Amino acid sequence: MAQDFERSIARNVGTSAVTIMTSNSDDTNIGLNLANVHTSQITVSVFVTVSGADYYWIKDAPIPKGSALQILDGGGKFVLQSGDAVKVQSNTASSVDVWMSVVDAIST
């Protein structure tokens, strides 16, 4: 059975947490890239809200000016279940672009 590859993106994320995607089935996050688009270093957090509680994938990670951070590498994956919301927040206004790759509706 073929898998359905999807992407979720956000531009100029800042100091308010932005929901990148909310899972509507059993999904797998296979990639997450955070690009610093600001003129100086920033720090970024990525977390998942599950039933009102936040679970961090990474917290206050520094990203130098002109650089990017990949949260997943080496074949790592994060499994999401229906209702899980992936969010990103920076310490600086309008400072990070986000690109998230997901395999939608993983078959059992």
PyMOL CGO cylinders between C-alpha atoms (Angstrom):
from pymol import cmd
from pymol.cgo import CYLINDER

trace = [
    CYLINDER, 0.00, 0.00, 0.00, 1.38, 3.43, -0.95, 0.3, 1, 1, 1, 1, 1, 1,
    CYLINDER, 1.38, 3.43, -0.95, 1.91, 5.97, 1.79, 0.3, 1, 1, 1, 1, 1, 1,
    CYLINDER, 1.91, 5.97, 1.79, 0.65, 9.55, 1.62, 0.3, 1, 1, 1, 1, 1, 1,
    CYLINDER, 0.65, 9.55, 1.62, 3.49, 12.04, 2.13, 0.3, 1, 1, 1, 1, 1, 1,
    CYLINDER, 3.49, 12.04, 2.13, 2.41, 15.49, 3.34, 0.3, 1, 1, 1, 1, 1, 1,
    CYLINDER, 2.41, 15.49, 3.34, 4.07, 18.71, 4.44, 0.3, 1, 1, 1, 1, 1, 1,
    CYLINDER, 4.07, 18.71, 4.44, 3.14, 21.48, 6.84, 0.3, 1, 1, 1, 1, 1, 1,
    CYLINDER, 3.14, 21.48, 6.84, 4.89, 24.85, 6.72, 0.3, 1, 1, 1, 1, 1, 1,
    CYLINDER, 4.89, 24.85, 6.72, 4.91, 28.13, 8.60, 0.3, 1, 1, 1, 1, 1, 1,
    CYLINDER, 4.91, 28.13, 8.60, 6.70, 31.38, 7.82, 0.3, 1, 1, 1, 1, 1, 1,
    CYLINDER, 6.70, 31.38, 7.82, 8.12, 33.99, 10.22, 0.3, 1, 1, 1, 1, 1, 1,
    CYLINDER, 8.12, 33.99, 10.22, 7.13, 32.19, 13.43, 0.3, 1, 1, 1, 1, 1, 1,
    CYLINDER, 7.13, 32.19, 13.43, 7.79, 34.36, 16.47, 0.3, 1, 1, 1, 1, 1, 1,
    CYLINDER, 7.79, 34.36, 16.47, 7.19, 34.59, 20.20, 0.3, 1, 1, 1, 1, 1, 1,
    CYLINDER, 7.19, 34.59, 20.20, 3.69, 33.12, 20.16, 0.3, 1, 1, 1, 1, 1, 1,
    CYLINDER, 3.69, 33.12, 20.16, 3.50, 29.36, 19.70, 0.3, 1, 1, 1, 1, 1, 1,
    CYLINDER, 3.50, 29.36, 19.70, 2.24, 28.45, 16.23, 0.3, 1, 1, 1, 1, 1, 1,
    CYLINDER, 2.24, 28.45, 16.23, 0.54, 25.14, 15.48, 0.3, 1, 1, 1, 1, 1, 1,
    CYLINDER, 0.54, 25.14, 15.48, 2.36, 23.62, 12.51, 0.3, 1, 1, 1, 1, 1, 1,
    CYLINDER, 2.36, 23.62, 12.51, -0.07, 20.71, 12.21, 0.3, 1, 1, 1, 1, 1, 1,
    CYLINDER, -0.07, 20.71, 12.21, -2.67, 18.81, 14.16, 0.3, 1, 1, 1, 1, 1, 1,
    CYLINDER, -2.67, 18.81, 14.16, -2.76, 15.11, 13.44, 0.3, 1, 1, 1, 1, 1, 1,
    CYLINDER, -2.76, 15.11, 13.44, -6.09, 13.75, 12.23, 0.3, 1, 1, 1, 1, 1, 1,
    CYLINDER, -6.09, 13.75, 12.23, -4.99, 10.10, 12.19, 0.3, 1, 1, 1, 1, 1, 1,
    CYLINDER, -4.99, 10.10, 12.19, -1.96, 8.00, 13.07, 0.3, 1, 1, 1, 1, 1, 1,
    CYLINDER, -1.96, 8.00, 13.07, 0.84, 9.97, 11.37, 0.3, 1, 1, 1, 1, 1, 1,
    CYLINDER, 0.84, 9.97, 11.37, 4.63, 9.87, 11.43, 0.3, 1, 1, 1, 1, 1, 1,
    CYLINDER, 4.63, 9.87, 11.43, 6.80, 12.98, 11.42, 0.3, 1, 1, 1, 1, 1, 1,
    CYLINDER, 6.80, 12.98, 11.42, 9.81, 12.14, 9.25, 0.3, 1, 1, 1, 1, 1, 1,
    CYLINDER, 9.81, 12.14, 9.25, 11.44, 15.57, 9.08, 0.3, 1, 1, 1, 1, 1, 1,
    CYLINDER, 11.44, 15.57, 9.08, 11.38, 18.97, 10.74, 0.3, 1, 1, 1, 1, 1, 1,
    CYLINDER, 11.38, 18.97, 10.74, 13.58, 21.88, 9.62, 0.3, 1, 1, 1, 1, 1, 1,
    CYLINDER, 13.58, 21.88, 9.62, 13.77, 25.25, 11.39, 0.3, 1, 1, 1, 1, 1, 1,
    CYLINDER, 13.77, 25.25, 11.39, 15.49, 28.08, 9.48, 0.3, 1, 1, 1, 1, 1, 1,
    CYLINDER, 15.49, 28.08, 9.48, 16.60, 31.27, 11.22, 0.3, 1, 1, 1, 1, 1, 1,
    CYLINDER, 16.60, 31.27, 11.22, 15.43, 34.17, 9.01, 0.3, 1, 1, 1, 1, 1, 1,
    CYLINDER, 15.43, 34.17, 9.01, 16.38, 36.87, 11.54, 0.3, 1, 1, 1, 1, 1, 1,
    CYLINDER, 16.38, 36.87, 11.54, 19.49, 39.07, 11.61, 0.3, 1, 1, 1, 1, 1, 1,
    CYLINDER, 19.49, 39.07, 11.61, 20.89, 37.51, 14.81, 0.3, 1, 1, 1, 1, 1, 1,
    CYLINDER, 20.89, 37.51, 14.81, 20.91, 34.22, 16.75, 0.3, 1, 1, 1, 1, 1, 1,
    CYLINDER, 20.91, 34.22, 16.75, 17.56, 32.97, 18.04, 0.3, 1, 1, 1, 1, 1, 1,
    CYLINDER, 17.56, 32.97, 18.04, 16.37, 30.14, 20.27, 0.3, 1, 1, 1, 1, 1, 1,
    CYLINDER, 16.37, 30.14, 20.27, 13.53, 27.85, 19.26, 0.3, 1, 1, 1, 1, 1, 1,
    CYLINDER, 13.53, 27.85, 19.26, 11.31, 25.30, 20.97, 0.3, 1, 1, 1, 1, 1, 1,
    CYLINDER, 11.31, 25.30, 20.97, 9.25, 22.54, 19.35, 0.3, 1, 1, 1, 1, 1, 1,
    CYLINDER, 9.25, 22.54, 19.35, 6.61, 20.73, 21.36, 0.3, 1, 1, 1, 1, 1, 1,
    CYLINDER, 6.61, 20.73, 21.36, 3.49, 18.61, 20.98, 0.3, 1, 1, 1, 1, 1, 1,
    CYLINDER, 3.49, 18.61, 20.98, 0.30, 19.39, 22.85, 0.3, 1, 1, 1, 1, 1, 1,
    CYLINDER, 0.30, 19.39, 22.85, -1.49, 16.20, 23.88, 0.3, 1, 1, 1, 1, 1, 1,
    CYLINDER, -1.49, 16.20, 23.88, -4.72, 16.50, 25.87, 0.3, 1, 1, 1, 1, 1, 1,
    CYLINDER, -4.72, 16.50, 25.87, -3.71, 19.97, 27.08, 0.3, 1, 1, 1, 1, 1, 1,
    CYLINDER, -3.71, 19.97, 27.08, -0.17, 19.00, 28.18, 0.3, 1, 1, 1, 1, 1, 1,
    CYLINDER, -0.17, 19.00, 28.18, 2.98, 20.11, 26.32, 0.3, 1, 1, 1, 1, 1, 1,
    CYLINDER, 2.98, 20.11, 26.32, 5.75, 17.60, 25.54, 0.3, 1, 1, 1, 1, 1, 1,
    CYLINDER, 5.75, 17.60, 25.54, 8.98, 19.10, 24.20, 0.3, 1, 1, 1, 1, 1, 1,
    CYLINDER, 8.98, 19.10, 24.20, 10.91, 17.65, 21.28, 0.3, 1, 1, 1, 1, 1, 1,
    CYLINDER, 10.91, 17.65, 21.28, 13.49, 20.39, 21.81, 0.3, 1, 1, 1, 1, 1, 1,
    CYLINDER, 13.49, 20.39, 21.81, 13.52, 23.41, 24.12, 0.3, 1, 1, 1, 1, 1, 1,
    CYLINDER, 13.52, 23.41, 24.12, 15.35, 26.73, 23.68, 0.3, 1, 1, 1, 1, 1, 1,
    CYLINDER, 15.35, 26.73, 23.68, 17.70, 25.38, 21.01, 0.3, 1, 1, 1, 1, 1, 1,
    CYLINDER, 17.70, 25.38, 21.01, 20.03, 28.08, 19.60, 0.3, 1, 1, 1, 1, 1, 1,
    CYLINDER, 20.03, 28.08, 19.60, 20.06, 28.68, 15.86, 0.3, 1, 1, 1, 1, 1, 1,
    CYLINDER, 20.06, 28.68, 15.86, 22.81, 31.05, 14.65, 0.3, 1, 1, 1, 1, 1, 1,
    CYLINDER, 22.81, 31.05, 14.65, 22.10, 33.76, 12.10, 0.3, 1, 1, 1, 1, 1, 1,
    CYLINDER, 22.10, 33.76, 12.10, 21.81, 32.30, 8.60, 0.3, 1, 1, 1, 1, 1, 1,
    CYLINDER, 21.81, 32.30, 8.60, 21.56, 28.71, 9.88, 0.3, 1, 1, 1, 1, 1, 1,
    CYLINDER, 21.56, 28.71, 9.88, 18.97, 26.00, 10.24, 0.3, 1, 1, 1, 1, 1, 1,
    CYLINDER, 18.97, 26.00, 10.24, 18.27, 23.18, 12.69, 0.3, 1, 1, 1, 1, 1, 1,
    CYLINDER, 18.27, 23.18, 12.69, 16.93, 19.76, 11.76, 0.3, 1, 1, 1, 1, 1, 1,
    CYLINDER, 16.93, 19.76, 11.76, 15.09, 18.17, 14.66, 0.3, 1, 1, 1, 1, 1, 1,
    CYLINDER, 15.09, 18.17, 14.66, 15.11, 14.67, 13.16, 0.3, 1, 1, 1, 1, 1, 1,
    CYLINDER, 15.11, 14.67, 13.16, 18.19, 13.05, 11.67, 0.3, 1, 1, 1, 1, 1, 1,
    CYLINDER, 18.19, 13.05, 11.67, 19.63, 9.60, 11.16, 0.3, 1, 1, 1, 1, 1, 1,
    CYLINDER, 19.63, 9.60, 11.16, 16.25, 8.09, 10.30, 0.3, 1, 1, 1, 1, 1, 1,
    CYLINDER, 16.25, 8.09, 10.30, 14.54, 9.19, 13.53, 0.3, 1, 1, 1, 1, 1, 1,
    CYLINDER, 14.54, 9.19, 13.53, 10.76, 9.55, 13.55, 0.3, 1, 1, 1, 1, 1, 1,
    CYLINDER, 10.76, 9.55, 13.55, 8.04, 10.87, 15.84, 0.3, 1, 1, 1, 1, 1, 1,
    CYLINDER, 8.04, 10.87, 15.84, 4.66, 9.12, 15.87, 0.3, 1, 1, 1, 1, 1, 1,
    CYLINDER, 4.66, 9.12, 15.87, 1.60, 11.35, 16.19, 0.3, 1, 1, 1, 1, 1, 1,
    CYLINDER, 1.60, 11.35, 16.19, -1.90, 10.26, 17.06, 0.3, 1, 1, 1, 1, 1, 1,
    CYLINDER, -1.90, 10.26, 17.06, -5.17, 11.96, 16.23, 0.3, 1, 1, 1, 1, 1, 1,
    CYLINDER, -5.17, 11.96, 16.23, -5.44, 15.32, 18.01, 0.3, 1, 1, 1, 1, 1, 1,
    CYLINDER, -5.44, 15.32, 18.01, -1.71, 15.75, 18.71, 0.3, 1, 1, 1, 1, 1, 1,
    CYLINDER, -1.71, 15.75, 18.71, -0.70, 19.32, 17.81, 0.3, 1, 1, 1, 1, 1, 1,
    CYLINDER, -0.70, 19.32, 17.81, 2.91, 20.10, 16.82, 0.3, 1, 1, 1, 1, 1, 1,
    CYLINDER, 2.91, 20.10, 16.82, 3.87, 23.67, 17.77, 0.3, 1, 1, 1, 1, 1, 1,
    CYLINDER, 3.87, 23.67, 17.77, 6.91, 25.92, 17.28, 0.3, 1, 1, 1, 1, 1, 1,
    CYLINDER, 6.91, 25.92, 17.28, 7.91, 29.04, 19.21, 0.3, 1, 1, 1, 1, 1, 1,
    CYLINDER, 7.91, 29.04, 19.21, 10.91, 31.37, 19.01, 0.3, 1, 1, 1, 1, 1, 1,
    CYLINDER, 10.91, 31.37, 19.01, 12.31, 33.89, 21.47, 0.3, 1, 1, 1, 1, 1, 1,
    CYLINDER, 12.31, 33.89, 21.47, 12.31, 36.53, 18.70, 0.3, 1, 1, 1, 1, 1, 1,
    CYLINDER, 12.31, 36.53, 18.70, 9.44, 37.97, 16.63, 0.3, 1, 1, 1, 1, 1, 1,
    CYLINDER, 9.44, 37.97, 16.63, 9.12, 36.82, 12.99, 0.3, 1, 1, 1, 1, 1, 1,
    CYLINDER, 9.12, 36.82, 12.99, 12.35, 34.83, 13.11, 0.3, 1, 1, 1, 1, 1, 1,
    CYLINDER, 12.35, 34.83, 13.11, 11.93, 31.22, 12.01, 0.3, 1, 1, 1, 1, 1, 1,
    CYLINDER, 11.93, 31.22, 12.01, 10.56, 29.38, 8.97, 0.3, 1, 1, 1, 1, 1, 1,
    CYLINDER, 10.56, 29.38, 8.97, 9.34, 25.82, 9.56, 0.3, 1, 1, 1, 1, 1, 1,
    CYLINDER, 9.34, 25.82, 9.56, 9.09, 22.88, 7.15, 0.3, 1, 1, 1, 1, 1, 1,
    CYLINDER, 9.09, 22.88, 7.15, 7.66, 19.62, 8.48, 0.3, 1, 1, 1, 1, 1, 1,
    CYLINDER, 7.66, 19.62, 8.48, 7.37, 16.38, 6.49, 0.3, 1, 1, 1, 1, 1, 1,
    CYLINDER, 7.37, 16.38, 6.49, 4.83, 13.75, 7.53, 0.3, 1, 1, 1, 1, 1, 1,
    CYLINDER, 4.83, 13.75, 7.53, 3.63, 10.36, 6.38, 0.3, 1, 1, 1, 1, 1, 1,
    CYLINDER, 3.63, 10.36, 6.38, -0.13, 10.67, 6.73, 0.3, 1, 1, 1, 1, 1, 1,
    CYLINDER, -0.13, 10.67, 6.73, -2.44, 7.89, 7.90, 0.3, 1, 1, 1, 1, 1, 1,
    CYLINDER, -2.44, 7.89, 7.90, 0.11, 5.15, 8.57, 0.3, 1, 1, 1, 1, 1, 1,
    CYLINDER, 0.11, 5.15, 8.57, -1.41, 1.80, 7.71, 0.3, 1, 1, 1, 1, 1, 1,
    CYLINDER, -1.41, 1.80, 7.71, -1.49, -0.90, 10.36, 0.3, 1, 1, 1, 1, 1, 1,
]
cmd.load_cgo(trace, "trace")
